[in-house]
Amino acid sequence: MQISFTPTRSDTALVATRQGDVLTLNGEAFDFTALSEGDVLPREAVTCDWLASEVTRESGTLHLTLILPHGADAPEETRFPQPVTLTGDGPVPLPPYEVVQTPTDEPEGDA
């Protein structure tokens, strides 16, 4: 499965997993098993807010683009994501939603 991304600022993060030709996005499963070689499934045919493109099968591999939500403090790797090629089942490796700011141990005033 080849997944490209369209980054979008959103208050809702995305969790994605793959099991064969089934892609589960935030708990909702989308089964693309019926898509044969060379088929094109139009974006409008899939009721999914995360899908940003048609879904195709080329050389046995599913190709699609997902909306990649990110927070206000998203790192560059999330704002300019690279496509991922999935060869196995399990969680889809997504760039971080945003950078988590960790508090420092330094005092805030002069001592």
Contacts in CASP RR format, 6 or more apart in sequence:
PFRMAT RR
TARGET T0000
AUTHOR 0000-0000-0000
METHOD contacts of the structure
MODEL  1
MQISFTPTRSDTALVATRQGDVLTLNGEAFDFTALSEGDVLPREAVTCDW
LASEVTRESGTLHLTLILPHGADAPEETRFPQPVTLTGDGPVPLPPYEVV
QTPTDEPEGDA
1 18 0 8 1.000
1 20 0 8 1.000
1 21 0 8 1.000
1 23 0 8 1.000
1 61 0 8 1.000
1 62 0 8 1.000
1 63 0 8 1.000
1 64 0 8 1.000
1 85 0 8 1.000
1 86 0 8 1.000
2 61 0 8 1.000
2 62 0 8 1.000
2 63 0 8 1.000
2 64 0 8 1.000
2 83 0 8 1.000
2 84 0 8 1.000
2 85 0 8 1.000
2 86 0 8 1.000
3 64 0 8 1.000
3 65 0 8 1.000
3 66 0 8 1.000
3 83 0 8 1.000
3 84 0 8 1.000
3 85 0 8 1.000
3 86 0 8 1.000
3 92 0 8 1.000
4 53 0 8 1.000
4 63 0 8 1.000
4 64 0 8 1.000
4 65 0 8 1.000
4 66 0 8 1.000
4 83 0 8 1.000
5 65 0 8 1.000
5 66 0 8 1.000
5 67 0 8 1.000
5 68 0 8 1.000
5 81 0 8 1.000
5 83 0 8 1.000
5 95 0 8 1.000
6 52 0 8 1.000
6 65 0 8 1.000
6 66 0 8 1.000
6 67 0 8 1.000
6 68 0 8 1.000
7 68 0 8 1.000
7 69 0 8 1.000
7 70 0 8 1.000
7 74 0 8 1.000
7 78 0 8 1.000
7 79 0 8 1.000
7 80 0 8 1.000
7 81 0 8 1.000
8 67 0 8 1.000
8 68 0 8 1.000
8 69 0 8 1.000
8 70 0 8 1.000
9 69 0 8 1.000
9 70 0 8 1.000
9 71 0 8 1.000
9 72 0 8 1.000
9 74 0 8 1.000
10 67 0 8 1.000
10 69 0 8 1.000
10 70 0 8 1.000
10 71 0 8 1.000
11 69 0 8 1.000
11 71 0 8 1.000
12 26 0 8 1.000
12 69 0 8 1.000
13 69 0 8 1.000
13 97 0 8 1.000
14 25 0 8 1.000
14 26 0 8 1.000
14 50 0 8 1.000
14 66 0 8 1.000
14 67 0 8 1.000
14 68 0 8 1.000
14 69 0 8 1.000
14 94 0 8 1.000
14 97 0 8 1.000
15 25 0 8 1.000
15 26 0 8 1.000
15 27 0 8 1.000
15 91 0 8 1.000
15 94 0 8 1.000
16 23 0 8 1.000
16 24 0 8 1.000
16 25 0 8 1.000
16 26 0 8 1.000
16 50 0 8 1.000
16 66 0 8 1.000
16 91 0 8 1.000
16 92 0 8 1.000
16 94 0 8 1.000
17 23 0 8 1.000
17 24 0 8 1.000
17 89 0 8 1.000
17 90 0 8 1.000
17 91 0 8 1.000
17 92 0 8 1.000
18 24 0 8 1.000
18 86 0 8 1.000
18 88 0 8 1.000
18 89 0 8 1.000
18 90 0 8 1.000
18 92 0 8 1.000
19 89 0 8 1.000
19 90 0 8 1.000
20 33 0 8 1.000
20 88 0 8 1.000
20 89 0 8 1.000
21 31 0 8 1.000
21 32 0 8 1.000
21 33 0 8 1.000
21 35 0 8 1.000
21 62 0 8 1.000
22 29 0 8 1.000
22 30 0 8 1.000
22 31 0 8 1.000
22 32 0 8 1.000
22 33 0 8 1.000
23 29 0 8 1.000
23 30 0 8 1.000
23 32 0 8 1.000
23 64 0 8 1.000
23 92 0 8 1.000
24 30 0 8 1.000
25 48 0 8 1.000
25 50 0 8 1.000
25 66 0 8 1.000
26 50 0 8 1.000
28 48 0 8 1.000
30 46 0 8 1.000
30 48 0 8 1.000
30 51 0 8 1.000
32 41 0 8 1.000
32 55 0 8 1.000
32 57 0 8 1.000
32 62 0 8 1.000
35 41 0 8 1.000
35 55 0 8 1.000
35 56 0 8 1.000
35 57 0 8 1.000
35 62 0 8 1.000
36 57 0 8 1.000
37 57 0 8 1.000
37 58 0 8 1.000
37 59 0 8 1.000
37 60 0 8 1.000
38 56 0 8 1.000
38 57 0 8 1.000
38 58 0 8 1.000
39 56 0 8 1.000
39 57 0 8 1.000
40 54 0 8 1.000
40 55 0 8 1.000
40 56 0 8 1.000
41 54 0 8 1.000
41 55 0 8 1.000
41 56 0 8 1.000
42 54 0 8 1.000
43 51 0 8 1.000
43 52 0 8 1.000
43 53 0 8 1.000
43 54 0 8 1.000
46 55 0 8 1.000
49 67 0 8 1.000
50 66 0 8 1.000
50 67 0 8 1.000
51 64 0 8 1.000
51 65 0 8 1.000
51 66 0 8 1.000
51 67 0 8 1.000
52 65 0 8 1.000
52 66 0 8 1.000
52 67 0 8 1.000
53 64 0 8 1.000
53 65 0 8 1.000
54 64 0 8 1.000
55 62 0 8 1.000
55 63 0 8 1.000
55 64 0 8 1.000
56 62 0 8 1.000
56 63 0 8 1.000
56 64 0 8 1.000
57 63 0 8 1.000
61 85 0 8 1.000
68 78 0 8 1.000
68 81 0 8 1.000
68 94 0 8 1.000
68 95 0 8 1.000
69 97 0 8 1.000
70 78 0 8 1.000
70 79 0 8 1.000
70 95 0 8 1.000
70 97 0 8 1.000
70 98 0 8 1.000
71 97 0 8 1.000
71 98 0 8 1.000
72 98 0 8 1.000
73 98 0 8 1.000
73 99 0 8 1.000
73 101 0 8 1.000
74 95 0 8 1.000
74 96 0 8 1.000
74 97 0 8 1.000
74 98 0 8 1.000
74 99 0 8 1.000
75 95 0 8 1.000
75 96 0 8 1.000
75 98 0 8 1.000
75 99 0 8 1.000
77 95 0 8 1.000
77 96 0 8 1.000
78 95 0 8 1.000
78 96 0 8 1.000
78 97 0 8 1.000
78 98 0 8 1.000
81 95 0 8 1.000
84 92 0 8 1.000
84 93 0 8 1.000
86 92 0 8 1.000
END
